[in-house]
Amino acid sequence: MNIAAKSSAAPPQFQLRCSLAYAAPMSLNGILVPYLPVWLHGLNFSAMQIGAILAAQVVFRVFVAMGTGSLSARARDPRHILAWSAATSIFSILGLIVSGDFWVVLAAVAVQAALFAPYTPIVESISISGVKRWGFHYGKMRVWGSVGFVVTTLIAGSLSTAIGNIAIPLMLVAVLLTSFAVAFIAPRLDQEIGRRTVAASPRASRRPLGASVHLLLIGASLIQSSHGMFYGFSTIQWQGMGFSNAVISALWCIGVIAEIGIFFISGSLARRLTPLGLLRFGCLMAILRWVFFPFGSDVWYYGILQIFHAFSFACVHLGLQYRLSEMVAEDQQASAQGVYVAYNGAFLAISTLLAGVIYRQLEIYGYFAMALLAVMGLVVLVLATRSQPQSSASGG
């Protein structure tokens, strides 16, 4: 941590304000991830069409996320980007309310994903800056995103049962309005500290992210993309097995509640496991999760497997963020987060698109392909470790 950063006080209520900023976009995911596929299925779209829409959502998010670092660097106040992102996303969601045509739905979902893409990477970069400058606890901020996910998942499940699938786009609009309001609550960082940091090490801001950083991001993204079939088709699968909306909501919430537990104890985990140790452990748990997933037939079996989400997602995410805080200079954090969203989105798009094809042919046994993706992620993480130079400046 540099001297300039130490001498500057943190913005008031920094951790609380970042927690709220996480809760907004993660609450949106609490609707999109479990219930968008169900909403699409309710429009009588085929598995291929559902896979195409979900993949388009991720692809469009990727293209915008790649420019997040540059966009954030040029903005006088990154919070303006958050507000613009949420406000414009609202209008694209209205397309889901006025039409059920495949091409209209495809366009609306893709445009919304693109417009909202900068939100989470900018919040991540603000939070990681707080970790680097003032030693804030990353897990205690990020956990409220998971809490928001659980709350909106439960509400969406209840409303869908009460008023039907129209509840999904209506809730999306409500959460985006909340995200717009929260944008003005997010902390504003002292940009002068960033400029002094760059001035003290001018080469750091001009150097691209190192090869080891890219390999790290690719490895983590492959592991996260192994959730593609689960995100896209688990709810449809459980409905086909006769599970009610309340039971399905509970299964989703079990996974995220377990994830919340990991975030709450993340400080203790970080003292016992290195960031790379967290990544590898999460990857191994992901492999086990997908290998066992096809063999279930009742709620209790899947309830136990959902606990593994704490490891396959949360441990991987924590390990990556802690590792990035070690490897990447503060002025490059927004770029690193944007690149991660891009890689994660690209692999998840491919995984989701393939899941539509695989699920049609193999149904639940397609999860073996997801286990293979996690294995590939572990291999890339090993390569990232071997390519890490001795110097950690500017990500390499």
C-alpha positions in Angstrom: 0.0 0.0 0.0 1.5 3.4 -1.0 2.0 6.3 1.4 -0.5 8.5 -0.4 -3.2 5.9 0.0 -2.4 5.5 3.7 -2.7 9.2 4.4 -6.1 9.5 2.9 -9.2 8.6 4.9 -11.7 6.2 3.5 -15.1 7.6 2.3 -17.7 7.5 5.1 -19.5 4.2 5.5 -17.4 2.7 2.6 -18.1 -0.9 3.4 -21.8 -0.4 3.9 -22.1 1.6 0.6 -20.2 -1.0 -1.3 -22.4 -3.7 0.2 -25.5 -1.9 -1.2 -23.8 -1.5 -4.6 -23.2 -5.3 -4.7 -26.8 -6.1 -3.7 -28.3 -4.3 -6.6 -26.8 -6.1 -9.6 -26.8 -9.5 -7.8 -30.5 -9.0 -7.0 -31.0 -8.8 -10.8 -29.2 -12.1 -11.2 -31.5 -13.6 -8.6 -34.3 -13.2 -11.1 -32.4 -13.7 -14.4 -30.5 -16.8 -13.5 -33.2 -19.1 -12.1 -36.3 -17.7 -13.8 -35.4 -16.2 -17.2 -35.0 -19.8 -18.7 -38.4 -20.7 -17.1 -40.0 -17.5 -18.6 -38.6 -18.3 -22.0 -39.9 -21.9 -21.7 -43.3 -20.5 -20.9 -43.2 -18.7 -24.2 -42.9 -22.2 -25.8 -39.3 -21.6 -27.0 -37.3 -24.7 -27.8 -34.2 -25.7 -25.9 -32.1 -24.4 -28.8 -33.9 -21.0 -28.7 -33.5 -20.8 -25.0 -29.8 -21.6 -25.3 -29.4 -19.0 -28.0 -31.0 -16.3 -26.0 -29.0 -17.0 -22.9 -25.8 -17.2 -24.9 -26.6 -13.9 -26.7 -27.1 -12.3 -23.2 -23.6 -13.3 -22.2 -21.9 -12.5 -25.6 -23.2 -8.9 -25.6 -22.2 -8.5 -22.0 -18.7 -9.6 -23.0 -18.2 -7.0 -25.7 -19.1 -4.1 -23.4 -17.2 -5.4 -20.4 -14.0 -5.5 -22.4 -14.1 -1.7 -22.5 -15.0 -1.2 -18.9 -11.5 -0.3 -17.8 -11.1 2.4 -20.5 -14.7 3.7 -19.8 -14.0 3.9 -16.0 -10.6 5.7 -16.5 -12.2 8.4 -18.7 -15.2 9.0 -16.4 -14.8 11.9 -13.9 -17.0 9.9 -11.5 -17.6 6.2 -12.2 -20.9 6.3 -10.4 -22.3 8.2 -13.4 -21.6 5.0 -15.4 -23.5 3.0 -12.9 -26.5 5.3 -13.1 -26.5 5.4 -16.9 -26.1 1.6 -17.1 -29.2 1.0 -14.8 -31.4 3.7 -16.4 -30.9 2.5 -20.0 -31.3 -1.1 -19.0 -34.9 -0.4 -17.8 -36.0 0.6 -21.3 -34.6 -2.6 -22.9 -36.5 -4.8 -20.3 -39.8 -3.2 -21.4 -39.4 -5.1 -24.7 -40.1 -8.3 -22.7 -43.4 -6.9 -21.5 -44.7 -5.8 -24.9 -43.8 -8.9 -27.0 -43.2 -12.6 -26.8 -41.8 -12.9 -30.3 -38.4 -14.8 -30.3 -36.5 -12.0 -32.1 -37.9 -9.2 -30.0 -37.0 -11.2 -26.8 -33.6 -12.0 -28.1 -32.9 -8.4 -28.9 -34.3 -7.1 -25.6 -32.3 -9.6 -23.5 -29.0 -9.0 -25.4 -29.3 -5.2 -25.2 -30.1 -5.2 -21.5 -27.0 -7.4 -20.9 -24.8 -5.0 -22.9 -26.1 -1.9 -21.2 -25.8 -3.4 -17.6 -22.4 -4.9 -18.3 -20.2 -2.2 -16.7 -22.1 -2.2 -13.4 -20.5 -5.1 -11.5 -16.9 -4.7 -12.7 -16.9 -1.0 -11.6 -18.3 -2.0 -8.2 -15.7 -4.7 -8.0 -12.9 -2.2 -8.8 -14.1 0.2 -6.2 -14.3 -2.5 -3.5 -10.8 -3.9 -4.4 -9.4 -0.4 -4.1 -10.9 -0.3 -0.6 -9.2 -3.6 0.2 -5.8 -2.3 -1.1 -6.0 1.2 0.3 -7.6 0.7 3.7 -7.7 -3.0 4.3 -11.5 -3.5 4.1 -12.9 -7.0 4.2 -13.8 -8.0 0.6 -16.0 -10.9 1.6 -18.1 -8.9 4.0 -19.0 -6.4 1.2 -19.5 -9.0 -1.5 -21.8 -11.2 0.7 -24.6 -8.7 0.4 -24.8 -9.4 -3.3 -25.6 -13.0 -2.5 -28.2 -11.9 0.1 -29.9 -9.8 -2.6 -29.8 -12.8 -4.9 -31.6 -15.0 -2.3 -34.3 -12.3 -1.5 -35.2 -11.7 -5.1 -35.2 -15.4 -5.9 -37.7 -16.1 -3.2 -39.9 -13.1 -4.2 -39.8 -14.0 -7.9 -40.8 -17.6 -7.1 -43.7 -16.5 -5.0 -44.9 -13.9 -7.5 -44.6 -16.3 -10.4 -46.9 -18.7 -8.6 -49.4 -15.9 -7.7 -49.6 -14.0 -11.0 -47.7 -16.0 -13.6 -44.7 -15.4 -15.7 -45.4 -11.7 -16.1 -43.9 -11.3 -12.6 -40.4 -11.9 -14.1 -40.1 -8.8 -16.4 -42.0 -6.6 -13.8 -39.5 -7.6 -11.1 -36.6 -6.9 -13.4 -37.8 -3.3 -13.9 -38.2 -2.9 -10.1 -34.7 -4.1 -9.4 -33.2 -1.9 -12.1 -34.9 1.1 -10.7 -33.3 0.2 -7.3 -29.9 -0.2 -9.0 -30.3 3.3 -10.5 -30.9 4.7 -7.0 -28.0 2.8 -5.5 -25.6 4.1 -8.1 -25.6 7.5 -6.3 -24.9 5.8 -2.9 -21.7 4.0 -4.1 -18.5 5.4 -2.7 -16.5 7.9 -4.8 -12.8 7.3 -4.6 -10.2 10.0 -4.4 -8.9 10.1 -7.9 -5.9 12.1 -6.8 -4.5 9.1 -5.0 -4.8 7.1 -8.2 -3.0 9.8 -10.1 -0.2 9.9 -7.5 0.1 6.2 -7.7 0.5 6.3 -11.4 3.0 9.1 -11.2 5.1 7.2 -8.7 5.1 4.2 -11.0 4.4 5.5 -14.6 5.3 2.3 -16.3 2.6 0.4 -14.4 -0.3 2.2 -15.9 1.0 1.8 -19.4 1.9 -1.9 -19.2 -0.8 -4.4 -20.3 -1.9 -7.1 -17.9 0.7 -9.9 -17.8 0.3 -13.4 -19.3 0.0 -14.9 -15.9 -2.9 -12.6 -15.1 -4.7 -13.6 -18.3 -4.1 -17.3 -17.6 -5.5 -16.8 -14.1 -8.6 -15.1 -15.5 -9.1 -17.8 -18.1 -8.7 -20.6 -15.6 -11.2 -19.1 -13.2 -13.6 -18.3 -16.1 -13.5 -21.9 -17.3 -14.5 -23.1 -13.8 -17.3 -20.6 -13.6 -18.5 -21.5 -17.1 -19.0 -25.1 -15.9 -22.2 -23.7 -14.3 -23.7 -23.0 -17.8 -26.0 -26.1 -17.9 -27.0 -25.6 -14.3 -27.9 -21.9 -14.9 -29.7 -22.6 -18.1 -31.6 -25.9 -17.5 -31.7 -26.9 -13.8 -35.0 -25.2 -13.1 -36.6 -26.7 -16.2 -35.1 -30.1 -15.2 -36.5 -29.8 -11.7 -39.9 -28.8 -13.0 -39.9 -31.9 -15.2 -39.2 -34.0 -12.1 -42.3 -32.6 -10.5 -40.7 -30.1 -8.1 -42.9 -27.1 -7.2 -41.8 -23.4 -7.7 -41.4 -23.1 -3.9 -39.1 -26.2 -3.8 -37.1 -24.9 -6.8 -36.7 -21.5 -5.2 -35.6 -23.2 -2.0 -33.0 -25.3 -3.9 -31.5 -22.1 -5.5 -31.5 -20.4 -2.1 -29.7 -23.3 -0.4 -26.8 -22.8 -2.9 -26.6 -19.1 -2.3 -27.0 -19.3 1.4 -24.1 -21.7 1.5 -22.2 -19.1 -0.7 -23.1 -16.4 1.9 -21.6 -18.6 4.6 -18.3 -18.8 2.7 -18.2 -15.0 2.2 -18.8 -14.4 5.9 -15.9 -16.6 6.9 -13.7 -15.5 4.0 -11.3 -13.7 6.3 -10.6 -16.9 8.2 -10.3 -18.9 4.9 -7.8 -16.4 3.5 -5.6 -16.9 6.6 -5.7 -20.7 6.1 -5.6 -21.0 2.3 -3.7 -19.1 -0.3 -5.7 -17.5 -3.1 -4.5 -20.2 -5.4 -5.5 -22.8 -2.8 -9.0 -21.4 -2.7 -9.2 -21.6 -6.5 -8.0 -25.2 -6.7 -10.3 -26.3 -3.9 -13.3 -24.7 -5.5 -12.4 -26.3 -8.9 -12.2 -29.8 -7.3 -15.6 -29.3 -5.7 -17.1 -28.1 -9.0 -15.9 -31.3 -10.7 -17.5 -33.5 -7.9 -20.7 -31.4 -8.1 -21.2 -32.0 -11.8 -20.2 -35.6 -11.8 -22.8 -36.5 -9.1 -25.5 -34.2 -10.5 -27.1 -36.6 -13.0 -27.8 -39.3 -10.4 -30.3 -37.5 -8.2 -34.0 -38.1 -8.0 -35.3 -36.3 -4.9 -35.2 -32.9 -3.3 -32.8 -33.9 -0.5 -30.1 -35.2 -2.9 -30.1 -31.9 -4.8 -30.3 -29.9 -1.6 -27.0 -31.5 -0.5 -25.4 -30.9 -3.9 -26.5 -27.2 -3.8 -24.3 -26.7 -0.8 -21.4 -27.4 -3.1 -22.2 -24.0 -4.8 -20.4 -22.4 -1.8 -17.2 -24.0 -3.2 -17.7 -24.2 -6.9 -18.6 -20.5 -7.1 -17.7 -18.7 -3.9 -14.3 -20.2 -3.3 -13.3 -19.7 -6.9 -14.5 -16.1 -6.9 -12.8 -15.2 -3.6 -9.6 -16.9 -4.6 -9.6 -14.9 -7.9 -10.3 -11.5 -6.3 -7.7 -12.0 -3.5 -5.1 -13.1 -6.1 -5.9 -10.0 -8.3 -5.5 -7.7 -5.4 -2.0 -9.2 -5.0 -1.0 -9.2 -8.7 -2.6 -6.1 -10.3 -1.9 -2.4 -9.6 -4.9 -0.3 -8.4 -5.1 1.8 -11.6 -5.5 -1.5 -13.6 -8.2 -3.1 -11.4 -11.1 -1.9 -13.5 -9.4 -3.2 -16.6 -8.7 -6.6 -14.9 -12.3 -6.8 -13.7 -13.5 -6.0 -17.2 -11.3 -8.6 -18.8 -12.5 -11.1 -16.3 -16.1 -10.4 -17.2 -15.2 -10.7 -20.8 -13.5 -14.1 -20.4 -16.1 -15.3 -18.0 -18.9 -14.2 -20.4 -17.2 -15.7 -23.5 -16.8 -19.1 -21.9 -20.2 -19.0 -20.3 -21.8 -18.1 -23.6 -20.1 -21.1 -25.3 -21.0 -23.3 -22.4 -24.6 -22.1 -22.4 -25.0 -22.5 -26.1 -23.5 -26.0 -26.0 -25.7 -26.8 -23.0 -28.8 -26.2 -25.2 -27.5 -28.8 -27.7 -26.2 -31.2 -25.1 -29.3 -31.1 -23.0 -31.4 -31.9 -26.0 -29.4 -35.0 -26.7 -28.2 -36.2 -23.3 -30.5 -34.3 -20.9 -29.2 -34.5 -17.4 -26.1 -36.5 -18.3 -24.8 -33.4 -20.1 -23.4 -32.4 -16.7 -20.4 -34.7 -17.4 -19.4 -32.1 -20.0 -19.5 -29.4 -17.4 -17.2 -31.5 -15.2 -14.8 -31.6 -18.1 -14.9 -27.8 -18.4 -13.9 -27.5 -14.7 -11.0 -29.9 -15.3 -9.8 -27.7 -18.1 -10.0 -24.7 -15.7 -7.8 -26.5 -13.2 -5.2 -27.2 -15.9 -5.0 -23.5 -16.9 -4.6 -22.5 -13.3 -1.6 -24.8 -13.0 -0.2 -23.1 -16.1 -0.9 -19.7 -14.6 1.1 -20.6 -11.5 4.1 -21.8 -13.6 4.1 -18.7 -15.7 4.0 -16.3 -12.8 7.2 -14.2 -12.8 9.0 -13.3 -9.6 8.0 -9.6 -9.8 4.4 -8.8 -9.1 4.4 -5.3 -10.5 1.5 -4.5 -12.7 0.3 -8.0 -12.8 3.4 -9.9 -13.6 
